[in-house]
């Protein structure tokens, strides 16, 4: 116990004297949480739309205004002919062209059904699909009697025979912030817990102080605890800062228990610090440790389910997500913050992360040698 | 006669096909200043690392302070001090904090730590620098501090691996005065060095060539046996037979 006291004193003094470390520790989460959620946003806006108005009626004018007022579209131009509008697509100035046929208004009144032709520039598939989806909703809202004549893509069902009314549970406004911010916070805690721990130990190797430690009667577990405890505390602090930012900036208040969140992050940090520790035992210089961490963090980012749903990954990829602690934490974060899940809901996650903690730390301790 | 503090028998370390230390046998007695000389790559540091319990011997025996380093490397560590080639204090801690930290992990009590810190600071003349970061001390002073920290727990034997590398001559003299003081206190000194003039300060010296002991005696007898007037000459004669090139 007394030995640990000396180790912790030393570690905290060093941390508080390292202004670079502190800056990284506290500025990174703040900046990332401010910037990243704005960029990592799946809401598609600013779709450029062009109209070919052959009708020139008050009704066609109202239709154009209705589409533009939705906020998703930007007017690329109103062309007198389809050729003109097609040029806009060619020059990449328009993503979607809507052609309003002659006698649009009068025929709607007499024949009830009318056709609109929509051409989509599908180079950016996501933008095209989402954009035409928006457009379909707007048009149907405008007048149910309009039948869309899709030129491209043809996959869209022009006239739904069954009205689907969806209601979004847990995240009724489909806010991407609510979805992304908790996940980004997980990556930050991972970075602090894993990378900082690895860097710190490897630095002692590089300077040579670790050799001095190795000739002392200091026990291995003392040394490791002396390293883990400070970074565990820092990890919890970074997590707290993140929660505060999420609340102030994005108005995200966890629906579930905050205490449960802290409980999970505590266990998670032990696992991810075990990962950092393991990296440090396999590297001799900070650069090596950095390359190794970089390699794994890339995989964590891609496979964690932060950006893409794990459910739509192929089977082998799902196996990888199963052994990545990050994916469990992201799921738990979303469960507790968005859905208000309780303790018994996250038991499987807790067990998985605990096992990883034991394996990673155990492996690291076995691999850390005072004597070679 | 007292049991030797260090006793090795056929101590060997192999790295693959390379025999870094080849069956060395010697005794070192209590309070003795034992100099370990050799060209780069002769195996000095490897031999020392085995005696400190940092490196496990491939074969042979080594007893340090009555403990078998092969079977109980951790127990040996209570009785030894070590100062490596690399500077091994924490540069981002102050002089006092370094002393406190190492004294603490060697298990000294608070009172002992306090007394020891005051005593060391005064002995080193670092009263004004006690609360200064070690990073800002000149090299010679750092080495003196590192040596003091290495013997803060009154070990039976202290291993010094090229402790005066890069230190100016007057500081080296002061450093050797500290070594004499420690030796007079009954601490056995095991020191490797490149400076052959320093070899003359040792009670006995051991010259290693290609992982083997080529000569082991007092400086006086070595010079007499080889019929020369300084250790440098002895060293050159032996080193000329080396097969391995230094790094």
Interface residues (C-beta under 8 A of the other chain):
Chain A: X2 X3 X5 X6 X7 X9 X10 X13 X14 X17 X18 X207 X208 X209 X211 X212 X213 X214 X215 X216 X217 X218 X370 X371 X372
Chain B: X52 X53 X54 X55 X56 X73 X74 X75 X77 X78 X80 X81 X82 X84 X86 X87 X88 X89 X90 X91 X92 X93 X97 X100 X101 X102 X104 X105 X106 X107 X133
